[in-house]
Amino acid sequence: MTKTDFLDEPPESAVLTTYDREHMKLYLRLLDAATDGADWREAVHILFGLDPDRDPERARRVHDTHLARARWMTTHGYRELVREGYRH
């Protein structure tokens, strides 16, 4: 993933999306940063290449919506991955 191939907000869906699959590593890194207590500004700068001082509203939206989707993956989306693993 380059720091430019992301949407400002991940697609909302009740099922796993192609975007989710393509950004799984990003989701994991966001979850790790949140667990470690990293400041959201640092995380959005490192993971997305955004300057939170230049555009704080966009940076916060990008961070928060992706973190929310990453958390959704831990409670719902992973089930699809597990089911797929049993099929292969």
C-alpha positions, 0 to 999 in steps of 0.5 A, spaced: 500 500 500 502 506 498 500 512 502 495 515 497 491 508 495 486 509 500 479 513 501 477 518 506 472 513 509 472 505 507 466 503 504 460 501 509 458 494 508 455 489 512 460 484 509 467 484 507 469 488 501 475 488 496 477 494 500 477 491 507 481 485 504 486 490 500 487 494 507 488 489 512 495 490 514 493 498 515 487 495 519 492 491 523 497 497 524 491 502 526 489 497 531 496 496 534 497 503 534 490 504 538 492 498 543 499 501 544 496 508 546 499 512 540 496 519 538 491 519 532 495 524 529 502 520 529 498 514 527 495 518 521 501 521 519 505 515 519 500 510 516 496 515 511 502 520 510 497 526 512 499 532 516 494 533 521 496 540 522 494 542 515 487 538 514 485 536 521 478 535 520 480 530 514 486 527 518 481 525 523 476 523 519 480 518 515 483 515 522 477 514 525 473 511 520 478 506 518 479 505 525 472 503 526 472 499 520 478 495 523 474 494 529 468 492 525 473 487 522 475 484 529 468 483 531 464 481 524 469 481 518 474 476 521 468 471 520 468 471 513 475 470 513 475 464 517 469 461 513 473 462 507 479 458 510 475 452 511 473 452 504 480 452 501 
